[in-house]
Amino acid sequence: MGAETDHILLQLLKTSDPQGFKALFQRYYKSLCIQAYLLLQDEGEAEDLVQDVFVKFWQERKFEIVQQSLGSYLTTMVKHAALNMLKHKSRINRKEKTYQERIDIIENTHVMEIQEMAQMVQGVIAQLPEQCKRIFELVCVEGKKYQDAAVIAGVTVNTVKTQLRRAFAKLRESLRDYYYFTGLSPVLYILLS
């Protein structure tokens, strides 16, 4: 009965009868989905894959070259498509893992460089003359405006500007070689420029 039904379905397919395709789909869809699911372990992917196999079978007129039973031919198509999908997913997973490892290295390196740079900046700031250090901290650390920093420090706005120029010059001088070799932080470079 199975071979006879396949023969009738093949005849309908060869005459491009849509009823033949519909009957073929109804006959094999569920069993092919089960087979695909066993390989892929994902119901949605299994259903999509089986539908793609049916579309390919119809559009590429694979039914014209069927030498064996339709069920065996479709089963083989599903198996190959599922294995190809698994290979593709495996490649993507490897690429994602490699990409994530690289991102982790970059992020960890970047964090370490930022911490190192922060320590260097703090060391340079600690060596500034007291008034210069206080004004730098007021403006750059606390975010005070020049006028407010001048009032707090008891100096003029021009003194604030002069002391900041000196602080930035000292930072540029002290960190020039470090920045050149690491290429770190364009933001810090702009800040120190």
C-alpha positions in Angstrom: 0.0 0.0 0.0 2.8 2.4 0.8 4.7 1.9 -2.5 1.4 2.1 -4.4 0.5 5.4 -2.7 3.9 6.8 -3.4 3.6 5.8 -7.0 0.2 7.6 -7.3 1.7 10.7 -5.5 4.7 10.7 -7.9 2.3 10.7 -10.9 0.4 13.6 -9.5 3.6 15.5 -8.8 4.9 14.9 -12.3 1.7 16.5 -13.7 2.3 19.5 -11.4 -1.0 18.7 -9.6 -1.1 20.8 -6.4 -3.3 18.1 -4.8 -0.4 15.7 -5.2 1.9 18.0 -3.3 -0.7 18.6 -0.6 -1.2 14.8 -0.2 2.6 14.3 0.0 2.8 17.0 2.7 0.0 15.4 4.7 1.5 12.0 4.4 5.1 12.7 5.4 5.2 16.0 7.3 4.7 14.8 10.9 7.2 11.9 10.6 9.8 14.1 9.0 9.3 16.7 11.7 10.0 14.0 14.4 13.1 12.9 12.5 14.4 16.5 12.3 13.6 17.2 15.9 15.6 14.1 17.0 18.6 15.6 15.3 18.1 19.3 16.1 16.4 19.1 19.5 14.4 22.3 18.6 10.8 21.9 17.5 10.6 25.3 15.7 13.8 24.6 13.8 12.7 21.1 12.9 9.4 22.3 11.5 11.1 25.1 9.5 13.6 22.7 8.1 11.0 20.2 7.0 9.0 22.9 5.3 12.1 24.1 3.5 12.8 20.5 2.4 9.2 20.3 1.0 9.7 23.6 -0.8 13.0 22.5 -2.3 11.5 19.2 -3.3 8.7 20.9 -5.1 10.6 23.9 -6.6 13.6 21.9 -7.8 11.3 19.1 -9.1 13.2 16.5 -7.1 10.3 14.1 -7.5 11.3 13.6 -11.1 14.5 11.8 -10.0 13.1 9.7 -7.2 14.2 6.1 -7.7 13.3 4.8 -4.3 10.3 5.4 -2.1 9.2 9.0 -1.5 9.5 8.5 2.2 13.1 7.4 2.0 14.1 10.2 -0.4 12.5 12.8 1.9 14.0 11.3 5.0 17.4 11.5 3.4 16.8 15.1 2.4 15.8 16.0 5.9 18.8 14.2 7.4 21.2 16.0 5.2 19.6 19.4 5.8 19.6 18.8 9.5 23.2 17.8 9.6 24.1 20.8 7.5 22.2 23.1 9.9 24.1 21.5 12.8 27.4 22.0 11.1 26.5 25.6 10.4 25.4 26.2 14.0 28.6 24.6 15.3 30.7 27.0 13.1 28.6 30.0 14.3 29.0 28.9 17.9 32.8 28.6 17.5 32.9 32.0 15.9 30.8 33.5 18.7 32.9 31.9 21.3 36.1 33.2 19.7 34.6 36.6 19.3 33.4 36.7 23.0 36.9 35.6 24.1 38.5 38.4 22.2 36.0 40.9 23.6 36.7 39.7 27.1 40.4 40.1 26.5 40.0 43.6 25.1 37.6 44.6 27.9 39.9 43.2 30.6 42.9 44.8 29.0 41.1 48.1 28.7 40.0 48.0 32.3 43.5 47.3 33.4 44.9 50.1 31.3 42.3 52.5 32.6 43.2 51.6 36.1 46.9 51.9 35.4 46.3 55.3 33.7 44.2 56.5 36.7 46.9 55.5 39.1 49.5 57.4 37.0 47.3 60.5 36.8 46.7 60.4 40.5 50.5 60.1 41.1 51.1 63.1 38.8 48.4 65.1 40.5 49.8 64.3 44.0 53.1 65.8 42.9 51.6 69.1 41.8 52.1 72.2 44.0 49.4 72.5 46.6 47.5 75.4 45.0 47.7 73.9 41.5 46.5 70.5 42.8 43.5 72.1 44.7 42.4 74.1 41.6 42.7 71.0 39.4 40.6 69.0 41.8 38.0 71.7 42.1 37.6 72.1 38.3 38.4 68.6 36.9 37.3 66.3 39.7 34.5 68.2 41.4 33.3 69.9 38.2 33.3 73.4 39.5 33.2 76.4 37.1 36.3 78.6 37.0 34.5 81.4 38.9 33.3 79.0 41.7 36.8 77.4 41.9 38.3 80.9 42.1 36.0 81.9 45.0 36.7 78.6 46.9 40.5 78.8 46.4 40.5 82.6 47.1 42.2 83.5 43.8 41.2 85.2 40.6 39.8 83.4 37.6 43.0 84.1 35.7 44.9 82.3 38.4 42.6 79.3 38.1 43.3 79.3 34.3 47.0 79.6 34.8 47.1 76.8 37.4 45.0 74.5 35.2 47.4 75.1 32.3 50.3 74.2 34.5 48.5 71.0 35.7 47.7 69.9 32.2 51.2 70.6 31.0 52.6 68.5 33.8 50.1 65.7 33.0 51.0 65.8 29.3 54.7 65.7 30.0 54.4 62.9 32.5 52.1 60.7 30.4 53.3 61.5 26.9 55.4 58.3 26.6 52.7 56.2 28.2 50.1 57.5 25.8 52.4 57.0 22.8 53.1 53.4 23.6 49.7 52.2 24.6 47.6 54.4 22.3 45.1 54.6 25.2 42.3 56.9 25.7 41.7 59.5 23.1 39.5 61.1 25.7 42.4 61.6 28.0 44.5 62.8 25.1 41.9 65.4 24.3 41.6 66.4 27.9 45.3 66.9 28.2 45.6 68.7 24.9 
